Amino acid sequence: MPLQSQVDQTKLNAELDLNPVYVQEGTCEIPVYRLGQDGVQAATALQIVRDELILDGNARLNLATFVTTWMEPEAQTLMAECFDKNMIDKDEYPQTAELERRCVNILSDLWNAPAGSGATGCSTTGSSEACMLGGMALLWRWRARRQAAGLDSTRPNLVMGANVQVCWEKFCRYWQVEPKLVPMVPGRLHLRGPEAAAECDENTIGVVAVLGSTMDGSYEPVAEISAALDHLQATRGLDVPIHVDGASGGFVAPFLQPDTVWDFEVPRVASINASGHKYGLVYPGVGWIVWRDAAALPDDLVFRVNYLGGDMPTFALNFSRSGSNVAAQYYNFLRLGFNGYRRVHKACQDVALHLSGEIAKMGPFELLTDGSELPVFAFKLRDDVEGFTVFDLSERLRQRGWQVPAYTFPENMTDTAVIRIVVRNGFSRDLAGLFLDDLQRQVKLLDLHPHSHAPLVAPNQREAFTH
Ligand SMILES: Cc1ncc(COP(=O)(O)O)c(C=O)c1O
């Protein structure tokens, strides 16, 4: 398959067809895939780009994404005011840096970092970068321990469930760490304690526990995994730290499941990441990572630069980045407070539970999760439904603009195809009702015109859904 950025060679000389009302003088030829010789008026450029973008889906009808698709006008104004501030120039923009520091402190407090532990962290472009940093810290610590003991440090591995998001496979490939993926099996769709401990050995840099599996929204039992690793330490002397990938759950569990034990309360949890742009309720472009204490973040991962003015520590993979998302994160913390976040997420959860309950009652579906952990749930067709597939259903729902992904589970369960729905702020009970009506209508249609012999979406045309 060609890469998305690769252009069909026959299209290289294509030109934009300008509506005559936009042309200011003479003819205006604007190549599509090459830089035009002269520019156009600002208003013309704006109109052209807007015209192109009307082909994009409506973000609010996208039930596939975890990422924020609605913010208040005040937040948008604030973000626009901060676009020009470079997050990395902490000496130039000390107050933006201060807002980042406050956000890190708010999160470490929310995640129960022990008082005075010196928890440390930073903002990132998203959870992928945050996971990369968390993984690197585990790798560096393991290697230092092994080298100090005069042991082989060339074959690190990382233990996780096969349901992890692709960023962890990237981490392993980029840093040459062996991924030890515990397969999903029917009835156990994420990592559990005994399986995690069974995979660990002296080369294990850590275990990733996902709070809010991308596949079905379920929480991996961090406390159970930790207890299994405590037992491993007691019996085999292996001390394996945990990184919690709380991309979604890090911003949900503190508000909706305050009794779930998953964060720094668990002594084995060394670091936690979360996406500010998911249930942190900020537009795309911000993630967070917090380490329990300074010891969990090896000093040689921190670079100090003086060319920005002042002596600045930096430990993100990225360098320049707009300060607008961090300002917006702090805005949300101020604006909502604990109770506000709770109310927003509770409303999402109520909608998710309502939707999953109604879908379960429809007949052809079986729920795998119901939205009671993350406001996210997955369902599949019952085994005796043969006339159509979830891919057909997903395709038909697109006719009304709904984007609901159908996908198969990873290796070992690839014959299980599911649909996942992510309920986010702004997906109201009202919209949920309209979605249910459309779903019901499409199920009826597919029942009347089964596609088992001529599926709407042939197996080789099913678009892969990247988690
Ligand atoms: C569990 C998990 N980890 C990591 C990521 C990557 O997050 P981001 O898109 O913020 O880079 C995701 C995204 O869906 C996720 O669900």
The ligand as a MOL file (V3000), in Angstrom:
LIG
                    3D

  0  0  0     0  0            999 V3000
M  V30 BEGIN CTAB
M  V30 COUNTS 16 16 0 0 0
M  V30 BEGIN ATOM
M  V30 1 C -4.0620 3.4030 25.7460 0
M  V30 2 C -3.4820 4.3950 24.7680 0
M  V30 3 N -2.1700 4.6950 24.8330 0
M  V30 4 C -1.6110 5.6000 23.9940 0
M  V30 5 C -2.3580 6.2240 23.0290 0
M  V30 6 C -1.7040 7.2270 22.1170 0
M  V30 7 O -2.1920 8.4740 22.4760 0
M  V30 8 P -1.9580 9.8350 21.6760 0
M  V30 9 O -2.9380 9.8130 20.5540 0
M  V30 10 O -2.2690 10.8750 22.6990 0
M  V30 11 O -0.5340 9.8780 21.2190 0
M  V30 12 C -3.7280 5.9290 22.9100 0
M  V30 13 C -4.5530 6.5560 21.8740 0
M  V30 14 O -5.6750 6.1750 21.6160 0
M  V30 15 C -4.3070 4.9950 23.8090 0
M  V30 16 O -5.6180 4.6920 23.7670 0
M  V30 END ATOM
M  V30 BEGIN BOND
M  V30 1 1 1 2
M  V30 2 1 2 3
M  V30 3 2 2 15
M  V30 4 2 3 4
M  V30 5 1 4 5
M  V30 6 1 5 6
M  V30 7 2 5 12
M  V30 8 1 6 7
M  V30 9 1 7 8
M  V30 10 2 8 9
M  V30 11 1 8 10
M  V30 12 1 8 11
M  V30 13 1 12 13
M  V30 14 1 12 15
M  V30 15 2 13 14
M  V30 16 1 15 16
M  V30 END BOND
M  V30 END CTAB
M  END
